[in-house]
Amino acid sequence: MFDLRDKVAVITGGRRGMGRAHALALSSRGAKVIVTDIDAKECALVVEEIKSKGSEAECFKMDVSNKKEVDAVFDEVIKKFGRLDILVNNAGIYISKPALDIIEENWEQMIHINLKGQFLCAQRAAKEMAKNKWGRIINVASIASGGVGIGIAGGAHYTASKGGVIGMTETLAVEWAPLGINVNVVAPGAIDTPMVNSADMSKEEMDALLQGIPLKRMGKPEEVSAMVVFLASEEASYITGATFYVDGGWLAQ
Ligand SMILES: NC(=O)c1ccc[n+]([C@@H]2O[C@H](COP(=O)([O-])OP(=O)(O)OC[C@H]3O[C@@H](n4cnc5c(N)ncnc54)[C@H](O)[C@@H]3O)[C@@H](O)[C@H]2O)c1
């Protein structure tokens, strides 16, 4: 099960955190992995690590909110690897700001990267996947994306972007089902990555948050990668348009 040999996967925001873990996990199942990020320097380290284990990988600088850059990188990937099977739309930012202080630029930056970026990559990827009538797109949202009763103070623009990801995914799943492309969402809870560690939260606030999670700890990036690998595989053939929460039981409270 979960054999990804001969599959080509693009991961956005892959230099660190969950993106890095997803790249390593997909490559461990045999996928050829293209690690992209707005910061290419650290991407190269991830690629080195994958290659040292004998797998194929490549890195590209790609700002997901820049259509020209997205198209150019996907063109290059297709030229080099001849196909595209899996896209993990992982790149994202979180900048905490009280709603009364958010200015238009803050709003636009968040929506451009977290929501428009996922659409640009998904659209370009789907054009390629449709040629083989097979594709898997995994969009990363968050437990803070609406509909489940989790509001995050300071994250009005973030939650709006992630809620948009879920709505967009359901529609793409419907439109692209006839093309053989399954589109799903992974919505993590609190995961131990640089994003969470740089969030504007005191130790006391973090402890209180973790006490509210049944498993009483943050998740590890690899614990989210397991879901990503499953959704990227043939075994997820009857799953599309769905959202999977990987949250240590947070929503079960
Ligand atoms: N860590 C958590 O608890 C948590 C919870 C829910 C959802 N998420 C989501 O998971 C995803 C991964 O987050 P993470 O926690 O690993 O954070 P992270 O900050 O470690 O990783 C995010 C990556 O995205 C890259 N990035 C930022 N802007 C970009 C752009 N314009 N183009 C390309 N790459 C860009 C960053 O350089 C970074 O490598 C994000 O979408 C985030 O919103 C994280």
The ligand as an ORCA input file, in Angstrom:
! r2SCAN-3c Opt
* xyz 0 1
  N       2.025     24.647     12.378
  C       0.727     24.593     12.627
  O       0.310     24.402     13.776
  C      -0.271     24.724     11.518
  C      -1.594     24.499     11.831
  C      -2.550     24.551     10.816
  C      -2.148     24.819      9.525
  N      -0.857     25.053      9.235
  C      -0.510     25.276      7.829
  O       0.435     24.312      7.433
  C       1.251     24.823      6.368
  C       2.714     24.638      6.716
  O       3.002     25.442      7.846
  P       4.214     25.191      8.873
  O       3.619     25.172     10.206
  O       5.073     24.082      8.396
  O       4.934     26.618      8.741
  P       6.388     27.081      8.254
  O       6.380     28.555      8.422
  O       7.421     26.288      8.927
  O       6.363     26.683      6.703
  C       5.717     27.433      5.749
  C       6.583     27.497      4.515
  O       5.916     28.253      3.507
  C       6.888     29.063      2.868
  N       6.276     30.226      2.230
  C       5.781     31.348      2.808
  N       5.329     32.192      1.871
  C       5.527     31.585      0.668
  C       5.249     31.951     -0.671
  N       4.714     33.128     -0.982
  N       5.574     31.080     -1.654
  C       6.153     29.893     -1.345
  N       6.442     29.490     -0.109
  C       6.130     30.342      0.895
  C       7.836     29.473      3.984
  O       9.086     29.921      3.468
  C       7.946     28.192      4.784
  O       8.980     27.365      4.328
  C       0.817     26.289      6.211
  O      -0.105     26.381      5.139
  C       0.131     26.602      7.519
  O      -0.808     27.647      7.404
  C       0.105     25.028     10.209
*
